[in-house]
Amino acid sequence: MIAVEKALEQYGAPIYVRHEIVHNKYVVQTLEKKGAIFVDVTAEVPEGSIVMFSAHGVAPTVHAEAAERKLATIDATCPLVTKVHKEAVRYAKEDYDILLIGHEGHEEVIGTSGEAPDHITLVDGPEDVANVKVRDESKVVWLSQTTLSVDETMETVDAIKAKFPNLLSPPSDDICYATQNRQIAVKKLAEDAELVIVVGSKNSSNSIRMVEVALDAGAPAAHLVDFADEIDEAWLEGVTTVGLTSGASVPDVLVDGVLEWLGERGYGDVETVKTADESITFSLPKELRRDLRAEAAALSAE
């Protein structure tokens, strides 16, 4: 969100964004009001315009399409997704069969698969493993979509390993740290709450996973909402403790709105469940940093 806002300030509207910058309805609507235009394909961007690639990443072919249309590009791919892309390229060069654990059709999966289409096979859950075929069982590695449930991913990894005992794991965990931390926290919430509310959008993979994790961890009920007014008061019947969490890209204002809504209905005693400190911050896209520095240098020279 910050990257798009900074780009609008720096270059002016419109800024075209290929796919939603993050999967959150409020964020997208807010940016549209400021002059961002979200498109599904590069061909929708007028030649010579500025296009930003979303946090989910894109395939090399998309970069090539943008160059053909003479588009100025800003790559806002999440660094954790970029790491997976680089791993895919490296293992493909080493001629591994890469089993990409993820959900078919998700933008991140499409982008990662595009890095090495001849080497990558998508595995959409443990049930997919039986159909997986590889060229050499001694050269198989797994990678994953960054927004999956950790438990779901490892269940699939275990199934793959049972079929291919020499399966190689990536050098570091691919699951987004923010996703992992929230999944750990929601498991803790589920121990005490009769109802868990997850603030997030229905097209957000990590938010959907949070609901699933809460239910798997023993919460009697769990629901996903974008805004407080989507909460059904019937969910509160017989409930003494409500657990509240949010997806990785959800603005605090939406969580505060749900807290206020719950407080108005007698759930005003708030206890924070803390399972991790998040101190990692990511820089603005390099293209935007470059132009901001150039502008600052020009102003200082005046």
N, C-alpha and C positions, 0 to 999 in steps of 0.2 A: 504494500500500500504506500509506504513512504517513498519507494523508488518512483512510482507513478506520479505522486504529488510533486516530488522534486523535479521530475521531467516536465510536468506542466508549468511549473514555476520558471524553469530554465528556458524552455523552447516555446511555451504557449500552447493553447489548444488548437487543433485536436492532437492527441497522442493516441495512436492505434496500439491496441494490445492484443496479441494473438492468444486467444483463449482467456479465461478469467485469470487474473494475476494470482489470486488464491481462490479456493472454492469457499467463498462466503458471500451470501446475498447482500448483506449490509455493506460490506467493503466495496463490492462491485457497483451497487447503486450509488454510493457516496462518490466514487470516482467518476461515474458517468455524469453526475451533476456538475462536476468540475471540468469536464471536457474530454474524458477518456472515452474512446470508442472500442468496444470489444468485438473482435472478429473471429470467425472459426478457421478461416484459411487465409494464407498470405495474399491470394489473388483479390481479396476484398479491399486491400490497402491500396490507395491511389499511388501511382508511381511517383517517386521522389519524396514520399512522406516519411515520417518517423514511425517505426514499429518497435514495440517492446515485446520480448519473449517472456512468457510467464514463468513463475517459480518452478513449474513442473518440467521445464526443459523441452527442447525440440530436437528432431533428428537433423543430421547434416544436410539432408535434402532441403530442409526448410531454410537454412542459411543460404543455400545455393539459389533457391527461389527468390529470396529477398534481394540478393545481389543482382539477379537478372532484372528485377523490377526497380533497381537503383534506389532501394530503400535504405534509409539510415537506421541501423539496428541498435537497440539497447538490450543486452542479454541479462535479464533478471533471474536466470536459473538459480535455484537454491544451491549453494555450494555442496550440500550433501548429495543432491541429485547429480551434480557435476562429477563428484567422486565416483558414483556408480557408472556414469558414462565412460570415465577414464579407465575404470576397471574392465568394462566391457571391451574397449578398444585393445587394452593390453592383453587380455586373455584370448581375444580373437587373433591377435598377431602371433601368439604362442600356439595357435591352432587347437584351442580347447573348444569343446561343446559347452555352451553357456546355458544353464537352465535358469531362466528369469522367473522368480516367484512373484506373481502379481495378478491384477485383475484385468481381463481382456477389455480393451477399449479405453482404459484410463490414459490420460495424456502423458503421464510420466512413463508408462510402459511403452507407449508408441514411440516416444522420444528415445528411450534407452535401446529399444529393439532396432531402431534406425541406425544406431552406431555400428552394429555388426549383424545385419539381417541374415547373413548366411551361416552364422554361428550360434544364434540365439533361438531357443525354444521356450515359449511361454508355458509356465506351469501354474494353473489357476486353482491351487489347492491340492490336498493329498489325493483326492479322487482322480486327478489328472495324471498322476505318476505312472500308473499302469500302462498308459499309452505312449510314454516317452521312449524314444529310440535315439541312441547316440552312435557315433562312428567308432569310438574307442573308449571303452569303459575305464581305462586308466587315465583319461584326460577329460574329466568332467568337473565343472565348477558351478556353484550356484551364486546368484546375485538376487537382490530383491527390490521391489518397490519400497520406497522409504516410508510410506504411510500405513503400512500393514500392522495388524496386531502381532506383537512379538510371539505370543503363544501360537497363533495361527501359522506364522512363518516357520517356527521351529517344528511344528507338527508336520509341515510339508517337507522340511529338510530331513526329518527323521525317516519319512517315507521314501524320499529319494535315496538316502544313504542305505536303506535296507535293500534297495534295488541295485545301487552302484556303490559298493563298499569303499571304493577309492575316491569318493567324492571330495573335492577340494572346497574349502570354505574361503570366502574373501578375507583379506588381511585384517579388516576391521568391520564392525557392525554397520550394516546399511540402513537400519531403521532409524529414522529421525529421532534425535535425542528428546525433542519436545514431545513427540508422539509417545516415546517410551515412558517418559516421566509422567505423562498424564494417564497412561494405562496403569502404571504402578499405583498412582494416587486413586484412580477410580476403583481399583480392587480393594483398597483400604476403605473407601467410602461404602462399598457394597457390603462390608462386614456389619455395618451398623444401621444403614439406611433401608427403609422399606420402599423408598422411591428414589431413583437417581435421575436427575435431569441433566442432559448434556446440551449445552448451547453450541449450535453449529448447523451448517447447511446440509441438506439431504444429498448434495452431490459431493460432499467432502468425505473422502475415504477415511481419513483418520477420525473424524467425528462419528461416522457410522460404526467404526471398529470400537469406539469407546462404549457405545450402547451395548454392543455384543460382549465386550469384556466385563461390563458391569453385571449383565445377566449371567454370564458364565461363572462369575465370582460369587454368585448367590443372592444378588439383589432381586427381590420379588417382582419389581417392575423398573423399567428404564425407558426414557423417551428422549427423542431428539427434537429440539425446537430452535428456530432462528431468533424469535423474539418472545418476550414474556407473554404477549397476548395470545400466543399459540398454546399456552398451557391450559389443559382441560381441568377445571376445578374438581371434576369427578376423580381425577388421579389421587387427590389428597384424602379421600375418604378412608378413615382408619389409620392414616399415616401420622406418626409422631415425629419421625426423623426423615428429612429430605437431604440427599446428597446432591451437590451441585458442582459441575465441572464444565469445561469447554474444550472445543477443538483447538488445534495448535495455532490457527490464524484468526481466532475470534477476538475482536476488540473488547477491552474491559468494559466499555459502556454497555454492551449487551448483557454481560454477566451482572453488572450492577443493576440493570433493569429487572432482571429476574429476582435478584436479592430483594429489591424494593417490593416487587409483586408478592413475594412470599412473606415478607415482613408485614404487609397489609393484611395478611390472612393468618396471622398468629405465629409465623415461623421467623421470629425476629432475633432469636438467640443463635448467633453465628459462631461456629468454631472452625478454624482453619486447619485443614489436614495438609501437612507439608512433608513431602517425601524426597525432595531434591531441590538444590539451588541451581537456577539457570542464569549463568553469567556470560554465556556465549552471545556475541553480537556479530552480525554480518555487515560488511561494507556495502555501500551503494554499488551498482554495476560500474565496471571500469570505464565505460564510455561516458557515463554521466559524471563520474569523478574527474575525468580528463577535462571535460568542458567547464565544469565548475571551477577547477583550478585555473584554467585559461582565463575565465572571466575575472576571477579574483586577481590574477596577475595583471591583467589589463587595467583594472580599476586602481591598483596600487601604483601603476606606472603613470597615471594621469596627474 
